[in-house]
Amino acid sequence: MKQIIYLYLVLVAIISCSSPKEQSLENEDGYSLVIVDSLEINVLGSPMLVDVSPMADRFAFYDYSSKEFLFTDRNGAIIGRFSKKGDTPDAYGFLMEFPGFIDEEQVALAGMNGVFVFDLGGNMVKKMSHPESLGGAGFMSFVGKGMETVNLAGKPYLLSKSVRTRDTYPGEQRFYDEFKAIELIDIEHGEFTEIVPFEEGSLFLNGNGFYESDYAPALEASGDRLYVALGGEPKLRVYKLNQTGAELESTVDLIIPGFEKLPLTSREEFYKGSVTIKGSTPAIRNIHVVDDYLILHYYGGIPENIMKELDALWESGDQEESERLYAKAAEEVSQGMLILEKESLIQVGNIPFMKGVSTSGFASGDGFLWMQRSPNVEEEEDFLRVYKVKLVRK
């Protein structure tokens, strides 16, 4: 079971606008999530929402079954679709990061073969090689988590998870000393600059070993500010970006009820070339800037003692019971959205997910959150729906 990733992915897409009854979810802090609209599509397959353009004029989806990307406008019209299967010059290979909008007509994505820019019809605009050969990489897919774009000095730059090996691995101290979480990519010149190390005082410098999923970055850029949280470390760090790098400005300790501690792992457990992703451990999975707030999507993780029991049950051969108990434990995990004021970085709220939407994640754009309706597991449906959600304060 240790090598199996359990990820709950709701697969969704958009095509036309409807007008649901307004619903809201209030919390003790006086914040509410209000559904103000929804979008639907009738489409074969199960495309998953991966990004919304800043003005919410474009929506990007990925269909795992067909390995196809699908794009719609805000009225639901399909304006582009493409797949890059096979051995072609513009094939990205193993998908490492979902596409994110650079502008209304272009997206960027990362694969083992490089970082690519495509128009919405699938025509390759640019291919950028990774700064070093990749020994391996893992990929955890969440709703609304595509590549990020930031404008610096009037030029668009990409922000992508760094997958450099640096000729080391998590079993060596040098890995932690030289680690950088993110690549700042100059699209025009195809240049990559590593940023965001394990900062002084980080739990990832405590002498233990850590898996890729333990420190996978959640990030969001707004203006020249970059907001970053590394996986299971309950800290938000704010950097000031420029064209050559990033400077740490502040660190915020986050208060997250039910957020488990990362299991302690000996560095002897690691070896070169191995990549292990665990979907059961605590993590901050995404960060969104919406109006004057930061919204952090967190997953509290399954307690370590329960995972040890499930691992033992799996290894004993009773895999069906192990999976059943895992699903039950996953339902009890604390997860939701932390709300911080953007300017003061004061934590002001903690809202759970609304019933009936995917807890895998959500997208943001044009001042709204875009949350996927959970499918009916008992009855096949011929439509998919995404809710347009507003964060409001009473």
C-alpha positions as CSV (number, residue, x, y, z in Angstrom):
1,M,0.0,0.0,0.0
2,K,3.0,2.3,0.6
3,Q,3.5,2.6,-3.2
4,I,-0.2,3.3,-4.0
5,I,-1.5,6.8,-4.2
6,Y,-5.1,7.4,-3.2
7,L,-6.3,10.7,-4.8
8,Y,-9.9,11.7,-4.9
9,L,-10.3,13.4,-8.3
10,V,-13.6,14.8,-9.5
11,L,-13.6,15.1,-13.2
12,V,-15.5,18.2,-14.5
13,A,-15.9,20.6,-17.4
14,I,-17.9,23.6,-18.6
15,I,-20.2,24.5,-21.5
16,S,-23.3,26.6,-20.6
17,C,-24.5,28.9,-17.9
18,S,-27.5,28.1,-15.7
19,S,-28.9,29.9,-12.6
20,P,-29.0,27.7,-9.5
21,K,-30.6,28.8,-6.3
22,E,-28.2,30.9,-4.3
23,Q,-26.6,28.8,-1.5
24,S,-24.2,29.8,1.3
25,L,-22.0,28.2,3.9
26,E,-21.3,30.3,6.9
27,N,-18.6,29.9,9.6
28,E,-18.0,31.2,13.0
29,D,-15.7,34.0,11.7
30,G,-18.6,35.5,9.7
31,Y,-17.4,34.4,6.2
32,S,-19.6,32.7,3.7
33,L,-19.2,30.8,0.5
34,V,-22.0,31.8,-1.8
35,I,-22.9,30.0,-5.1
36,V,-23.8,32.7,-7.5
37,D,-24.0,30.8,-10.7
38,S,-23.0,27.5,-12.4
39,L,-21.8,26.2,-15.7
40,E,-22.5,22.9,-17.3
41,I,-21.4,20.7,-20.2
42,N,-22.7,17.6,-22.0
43,V,-19.5,15.9,-23.1
44,L,-18.2,12.3,-23.5
45,G,-15.5,11.4,-21.1
46,S,-14.8,13.0,-17.7
47,P,-12.8,16.1,-18.2
48,M,-11.3,17.8,-15.1
49,L,-11.1,21.5,-14.5
50,V,-7.4,22.5,-14.3
51,D,-7.4,26.3,-14.7
52,V,-9.5,29.4,-15.2
53,S,-8.1,32.5,-16.9
54,P,-7.7,35.6,-14.8
55,M,-10.8,37.3,-16.3
56,A,-12.7,33.9,-16.3
57,D,-13.1,34.2,-20.1
58,R,-11.4,30.8,-20.7
59,F,-11.6,27.4,-18.9
60,A,-9.1,24.6,-19.3
61,F,-9.8,20.9,-18.7
62,Y,-8.0,17.6,-18.9
63,D,-9.6,14.2,-19.7
64,Y,-7.6,11.3,-18.3
65,S,-9.3,8.7,-20.5
66,S,-8.5,10.4,-23.8
67,K,-5.5,12.4,-22.6
68,E,-7.1,15.4,-24.3
69,F,-7.2,19.0,-23.2
70,L,-10.4,20.9,-23.8
71,F,-11.0,24.7,-23.7
72,T,-14.2,26.7,-23.5
73,D,-15.2,30.3,-23.3
74,R,-17.3,31.8,-20.5
75,N,-20.5,30.9,-22.4
76,G,-19.5,27.3,-22.6
77,A,-18.6,27.2,-26.3
78,I,-15.7,24.8,-27.0
79,I,-13.0,26.9,-28.6
80,G,-10.2,24.4,-28.7
81,R,-9.1,20.9,-27.9
82,F,-5.9,18.9,-28.5
83,S,-4.0,15.8,-27.5
84,K,-0.3,15.2,-27.8
85,K,-0.1,11.4,-27.5
86,G,2.6,9.6,-29.4
87,D,6.2,10.4,-30.4
88,T,6.0,13.8,-32.0
89,P,8.2,16.9,-31.7
90,D,5.5,18.7,-29.6
91,A,4.8,15.7,-27.3
92,Y,5.3,16.7,-23.7
93,G,5.8,13.1,-22.5
94,F,4.8,12.2,-18.9
95,L,2.6,15.1,-17.7
96,M,4.1,16.8,-14.7
97,E,1.9,20.0,-14.4
98,F,-1.4,20.8,-15.8
99,P,-1.7,23.7,-18.2
100,G,-2.1,27.2,-16.9
101,F,-3.2,30.3,-18.8
102,I,-0.5,32.7,-19.9
103,D,-3.2,34.9,-21.5
104,E,-6.6,34.3,-23.0
105,E,-5.2,32.5,-26.0
106,Q,-2.2,30.5,-24.7
107,V,-1.4,28.0,-22.0
108,A,1.8,26.5,-20.6
109,L,2.3,23.0,-19.2
110,A,5.3,20.9,-18.0
111,G,6.1,17.4,-19.1
112,M,9.2,15.2,-18.9
113,N,10.1,16.4,-22.3
114,G,10.2,20.1,-21.3
115,V,8.0,23.1,-20.7
116,F,5.7,23.9,-23.6
117,V,3.5,26.8,-24.6
118,F,0.5,26.0,-26.9
119,D,-2.3,28.0,-28.3
120,L,-5.8,26.6,-27.5
121,G,-5.9,24.7,-30.8
122,G,-2.7,22.7,-29.8
123,N,-0.2,24.5,-32.0
124,M,3.1,24.6,-30.3
125,V,4.3,28.2,-29.7
126,K,7.5,27.4,-27.8
127,K,9.3,24.5,-26.3
128,M,11.8,25.0,-23.4
129,S,14.1,22.2,-22.3
130,H,14.5,21.4,-18.6
131,P,17.8,22.9,-17.2
132,E,19.1,19.4,-16.5
133,S,18.2,15.8,-17.4
134,L,15.4,14.3,-15.2
135,G,16.0,11.1,-13.3
136,G,12.3,10.9,-12.5
137,A,9.4,12.9,-11.2
138,G,6.1,12.5,-9.5
139,F,2.7,14.1,-10.2
140,M,-0.2,14.7,-7.9
141,S,-3.2,16.0,-9.8
142,F,-5.6,18.4,-8.1
143,V,-8.6,20.4,-9.4
144,G,-7.5,23.9,-10.4
145,K,-3.8,23.4,-10.0
146,G,-2.1,24.4,-13.3
147,M,1.1,26.3,-14.0
148,E,1.3,29.9,-12.8
149,T,2.1,33.0,-14.7
150,V,3.4,36.3,-13.3
151,N,4.2,39.6,-15.1
152,L,7.6,41.2,-14.2
153,A,8.8,44.4,-15.8
154,G,6.1,44.1,-18.4
155,K,7.0,40.5,-19.4
156,P,5.2,37.2,-18.6
157,Y,7.2,34.6,-16.6
158,L,6.2,31.1,-15.7
159,L,6.4,29.6,-12.2
160,S,6.8,25.8,-12.2
161,K,7.7,23.1,-9.7
162,S,11.5,22.5,-9.9
163,V,12.4,18.9,-10.7
164,R,16.2,19.2,-10.8
165,T,18.1,16.3,-9.3
166,R,21.3,18.3,-8.7
167,D,23.1,14.9,-8.8
168,T,21.8,14.2,-5.3
169,Y,18.7,12.6,-3.6
170,P,16.7,13.0,-0.4
171,G,19.0,10.5,1.4
172,E,21.8,13.0,1.4
173,Q,22.3,16.2,3.4
174,R,23.3,18.0,0.2
175,F,19.8,17.5,-1.3
176,Y,18.4,19.7,1.5
177,D,21.2,22.2,1.4
178,E,20.8,22.8,-2.3
179,F,17.1,22.3,-2.7
180,K,14.9,24.9,-4.6
181,A,11.2,24.4,-4.9
182,I,10.3,26.5,-7.9
183,E,11.6,27.5,-11.3
184,L,11.1,31.1,-12.5
185,I,11.0,30.8,-16.3
186,D,11.7,33.6,-18.7
187,I,9.5,32.6,-21.6
188,E,11.1,34.9,-24.1
189,H,14.6,33.6,-23.6
190,G,13.8,30.1,-22.3
191,E,15.9,30.7,-19.1
192,F,15.2,29.0,-15.8
193,T,16.1,30.4,-12.4
194,E,15.7,28.3,-9.3
195,I,14.0,30.0,-6.3
196,V,12.6,29.2,-2.9
197,P,15.0,27.1,-0.8
198,F,14.3,25.4,2.5
199,E,14.6,28.5,4.6
200,E,16.3,28.7,8.0
201,G,14.2,27.0,10.6
202,S,12.3,24.8,8.1
203,L,11.2,21.4,9.4
204,F,12.8,20.0,6.2
205,L,16.2,20.8,7.7
206,N,15.7,18.7,10.8
207,G,17.9,15.8,9.7
208,N,15.1,13.4,8.7
209,G,14.3,12.3,5.2
210,F,11.3,13.5,3.2
211,Y,9.3,12.4,0.1
212,E,8.5,14.6,-2.8
213,S,4.9,14.9,-1.7
214,D,6.0,16.1,1.8
215,Y,7.4,19.4,0.4
216,A,5.5,19.8,-2.9
217,P,4.9,23.6,-3.3
218,A,1.6,25.3,-3.3
219,L,2.0,28.8,-4.8
220,E,0.3,31.9,-6.1
221,A,1.7,35.1,-7.6
222,S,0.0,38.5,-7.3
223,G,1.9,41.5,-8.6
224,D,5.5,41.1,-7.6
225,R,4.6,39.0,-4.6
226,L,4.9,35.2,-4.5
227,Y,3.0,33.2,-1.8
228,V,4.4,29.8,-1.1
229,A,3.7,26.9,1.3
230,L,5.7,23.7,1.1
231,G,3.5,20.6,1.5
232,G,3.1,19.5,5.1
233,E,4.9,22.4,6.7
234,P,2.2,24.7,8.1
235,K,3.9,28.0,7.1
236,L,3.2,30.6,4.5
237,R,6.2,32.4,3.1
238,V,5.9,35.6,1.1
239,Y,8.7,36.5,-1.4
240,K,9.2,39.6,-3.5
241,L,9.9,38.6,-7.1
242,N,12.1,40.2,-9.7
243,Q,13.4,39.0,-13.1
244,T,16.5,37.3,-11.5
245,G,15.0,35.7,-8.4
246,A,13.0,36.1,-5.2
247,E,13.7,37.6,-1.8
248,L,12.0,36.4,1.4
249,E,9.9,39.1,3.0
250,S,7.9,37.3,5.7
251,T,6.9,34.0,7.2
252,V,3.5,33.2,8.8
253,D,2.9,30.3,11.1
254,L,-0.5,28.8,10.2
255,I,-3.0,27.5,12.7
256,I,-4.8,24.5,11.1
257,P,-6.9,22.3,13.3
258,G,-6.5,18.7,12.5
259,F,-3.4,19.2,10.5
260,E,-1.2,16.1,11.2
261,K,2.6,16.1,11.5
262,L,4.6,14.5,8.7
263,P,5.8,11.0,9.6
264,L,9.5,10.8,10.6
265,T,11.5,8.9,7.9
266,S,15.1,7.8,8.1
267,R,17.2,9.0,5.2
268,E,18.3,5.3,4.8
269,E,14.9,4.7,3.3
270,F,15.9,6.7,0.2
271,Y,18.0,5.8,-2.8
272,K,18.9,7.5,-6.1
273,G,16.3,7.4,-8.8
274,S,13.4,6.6,-6.5
275,V,10.3,8.9,-6.4
276,T,7.5,8.2,-3.9
277,I,4.3,10.2,-3.7
278,K,2.0,9.8,-0.8
279,G,-1.5,11.2,-1.0
280,S,-2.4,10.5,2.7
281,T,0.0,12.9,4.4
282,P,-0.9,16.5,5.4
283,A,-0.3,19.2,2.8
284,I,-1.3,22.7,1.8
285,R,-2.3,21.9,-1.8
286,N,-3.0,25.2,-3.4
287,I,-3.1,29.0,-2.8
288,H,-5.5,31.5,-4.4
289,V,-5.6,35.3,-4.3
290,V,-9.2,36.5,-4.4
291,D,-9.8,40.2,-3.9
292,D,-8.3,41.2,-0.6
293,Y,-7.8,37.6,0.7
294,L,-5.5,34.6,0.4
295,I,-7.3,31.3,0.4
296,L,-5.2,28.2,1.2
297,H,-6.6,24.8,0.4
298,Y,-5.4,22.3,3.0
299,Y,-5.6,18.6,3.6
300,G,-5.0,17.5,7.2
301,G,-3.8,14.0,6.4
302,I,-4.5,10.6,7.9
303,P,-2.9,10.0,11.3
304,E,0.3,8.1,11.1
305,N,-0.8,5.3,13.5
306,I,-3.8,4.6,11.3
307,M,-1.7,4.5,8.1
308,K,0.6,2.0,9.8
309,E,-2.4,-0.2,10.6
310,L,-3.6,0.1,7.0
311,D,-0.1,-0.7,5.6
312,A,0.1,-3.8,7.8
313,L,-3.3,-5.0,6.7
314,W,-2.4,-4.4,3.0
315,E,0.9,-6.3,3.3
316,S,-0.9,-9.2,5.1
317,G,-2.9,-9.7,1.8
318,D,-6.2,-8.3,2.8
319,Q,-6.1,-5.5,0.3
320,E,-9.8,-5.1,-0.1
321,E,-10.4,-4.4,3.6
322,S,-7.4,-2.1,3.7
323,E,-8.8,0.0,0.8
324,R,-12.3,0.1,2.5
325,L,-10.8,1.3,5.8
326,Y,-8.6,3.8,3.9
327,A,-11.7,5.3,2.3
328,K,-13.3,5.6,5.7
329,A,-10.3,7.2,7.2
330,A,-10.1,9.7,4.3
331,E,-13.6,10.8,4.9
332,E,-12.7,11.9,8.4
333,V,-9.6,14.0,7.4
334,S,-9.8,17.6,8.3
335,Q,-9.7,19.7,5.2
336,G,-10.9,23.0,4.0
337,M,-9.8,26.6,3.2
338,L,-7.8,29.0,5.5
339,I,-8.6,32.6,4.9
340,L,-5.9,35.3,5.4
341,E,-6.0,39.0,4.8
342,K,-3.7,39.7,1.9
343,E,-2.1,42.8,3.2
344,S,-1.8,42.0,7.0
345,L,-1.4,38.2,6.5
346,I,-3.6,37.8,9.5
347,Q,-5.5,34.5,9.6
348,V,-9.2,35.4,9.8
349,G,-11.1,32.3,8.8
350,N,-11.3,28.6,8.3
351,I,-14.1,27.3,6.0
352,P,-14.9,23.7,5.2
353,F,-15.9,22.6,1.8
354,M,-19.5,22.8,0.8
355,K,-21.4,19.6,0.5
356,G,-21.6,18.2,-3.0
357,V,-18.4,19.6,-4.4
358,S,-15.0,18.1,-5.0
359,T,-12.5,18.3,-2.1
360,S,-9.7,17.7,-4.5
361,G,-9.4,21.4,-5.0
362,F,-10.8,24.4,-6.9
363,A,-9.8,27.1,-9.3
364,S,-10.0,30.9,-9.1
365,G,-10.4,33.7,-11.5
366,D,-12.1,37.1,-11.9
367,G,-12.6,37.4,-8.1
368,F,-14.5,34.0,-7.8
369,L,-13.8,30.5,-6.8
370,W,-14.8,27.7,-9.3
371,M,-15.7,24.5,-7.5
372,Q,-16.7,21.2,-9.2
373,R,-19.9,19.4,-8.4
374,S,-19.3,15.9,-7.2
375,P,-20.8,13.3,-9.6
376,N,-23.5,10.9,-8.6
377,V,-21.7,7.7,-7.9
378,E,-25.0,5.6,-8.0
379,E,-26.3,6.8,-11.3
380,E,-24.6,7.7,-14.6
381,E,-25.1,11.3,-15.5
382,D,-24.9,13.0,-18.9
383,F,-23.7,16.4,-17.6
384,L,-20.9,18.0,-15.6
385,R,-21.1,21.1,-13.5
386,V,-18.9,23.8,-12.0
387,Y,-20.1,26.3,-9.4
388,K,-19.1,29.9,-9.5
389,V,-18.6,30.8,-5.8
390,K,-18.0,34.1,-4.0
391,L,-16.3,34.5,-0.7
392,V,-18.2,37.1,1.3
393,R,-18.0,38.6,4.8
394,K,-21.1,39.3,6.7
